[in-house]
Amino acid sequence: MKRWLLALTAAVLAASAWAQGAPVAGEVTKLDKTTGRITLKHGEIKHLDMPPMTMVFRVREARLLDGVAVGDRVRFTADKLDGQYTVTALSKAP
């Protein structure tokens, strides 16, 4: 029973990671903490079928904008939530 549960858990986690997509490299070009938006110059986002470009994203949680500034290189994940492209995770690139 334990092996079955572990296999099921692994499958669910893998599906969740695939749905969200791999982290993408980007550069912060503008921040608007009051509206919870960030402008990123980014590489291709394959799971969203989006080519490299510069665009405005909303952020899932305002706290994601803490600790980043214009000019910072970042890694992020994004998804289409409620019809809007949304950054779901964000961190400074090493």
C-alpha positions as CSV (number, residue, x, y, z in Angstrom):
1,M,0.0,0.0,0.0
2,K,2.8,2.4,0.8
3,R,4.5,1.9,-2.6
4,W,1.2,2.7,-4.3
5,L,0.7,5.9,-2.3
6,L,4.3,7.0,-3.0
7,A,3.9,6.3,-6.7
8,L,0.7,8.3,-6.8
9,T,2.2,11.2,-4.9
10,A,5.2,11.3,-7.2
11,A,2.9,11.3,-10.3
12,V,0.8,14.1,-8.9
13,L,3.9,16.2,-8.1
14,A,5.4,15.6,-11.6
15,A,2.1,16.6,-13.3
16,S,1.9,19.7,-11.2
17,A,5.5,20.7,-12.1
18,W,4.8,20.0,-15.8
19,A,1.6,22.1,-15.8
20,Q,3.4,25.1,-14.3
21,G,6.5,24.7,-16.5
22,A,10.2,25.1,-15.9
23,P,11.6,28.3,-14.5
24,V,12.5,31.0,-17.0
25,A,15.3,33.5,-17.0
26,G,14.4,37.1,-17.1
27,E,15.3,40.7,-16.3
28,V,13.2,43.1,-14.3
29,T,12.5,46.2,-16.4
30,K,9.7,47.8,-14.3
31,L,8.0,47.2,-10.9
32,D,4.7,48.4,-9.7
33,K,4.2,47.2,-6.2
34,T,0.9,49.1,-5.7
35,T,-0.8,47.2,-8.5
36,G,1.2,43.9,-8.0
37,R,2.7,44.0,-11.5
38,I,6.2,43.4,-12.9
39,T,7.6,43.9,-16.3
40,L,10.0,41.2,-17.4
41,K,12.2,40.8,-20.4
42,H,12.2,37.0,-20.6
43,G,13.1,34.0,-22.6
44,E,10.7,31.5,-24.2
45,I,7.9,30.2,-21.9
46,K,7.3,26.9,-23.6
47,H,4.2,25.7,-21.7
48,L,2.4,29.0,-22.5
49,D,3.6,28.9,-26.1
50,M,5.2,32.3,-25.6
51,P,8.3,33.5,-27.5
52,P,11.0,35.7,-25.8
53,M,9.7,39.2,-25.3
54,T,9.2,42.0,-22.7
55,M,5.8,42.1,-21.1
56,V,3.8,43.0,-18.0
57,F,2.8,40.2,-15.6
58,R,0.7,40.4,-12.5
59,V,2.1,38.5,-9.5
60,R,0.2,35.9,-7.6
61,E,1.3,37.4,-4.3
62,A,2.6,40.9,-3.7
63,R,5.4,39.6,-1.5
64,L,7.0,38.1,-4.6
65,L,8.1,41.7,-5.5
66,D,10.0,42.1,-2.2
67,G,13.7,41.9,-2.7
68,V,13.8,42.5,-6.4
69,A,14.6,45.8,-8.2
70,V,14.7,47.1,-11.8
71,G,17.8,45.6,-13.5
72,D,17.8,42.4,-11.5
73,R,18.2,39.1,-13.3
74,V,15.6,36.7,-12.1
75,R,14.2,33.2,-12.5
76,F,10.5,32.9,-12.5
77,T,7.5,30.6,-13.3
78,A,4.3,31.9,-14.8
79,D,0.9,30.6,-15.7
80,K,-2.3,31.8,-17.1
81,L,-4.7,32.3,-14.1
82,D,-8.1,33.8,-14.4
83,G,-7.3,34.7,-18.0
84,Q,-4.2,36.7,-17.0
85,Y,-0.5,35.9,-17.3
86,T,0.7,35.6,-13.7
87,V,4.1,35.1,-12.1
88,T,3.7,32.3,-9.5
89,A,7.3,32.2,-8.3
90,L,10.1,34.6,-8.5
91,S,13.7,34.7,-7.2
92,K,16.9,36.6,-8.0
93,A,19.2,34.6,-10.4
94,P,22.6,33.6,-8.9
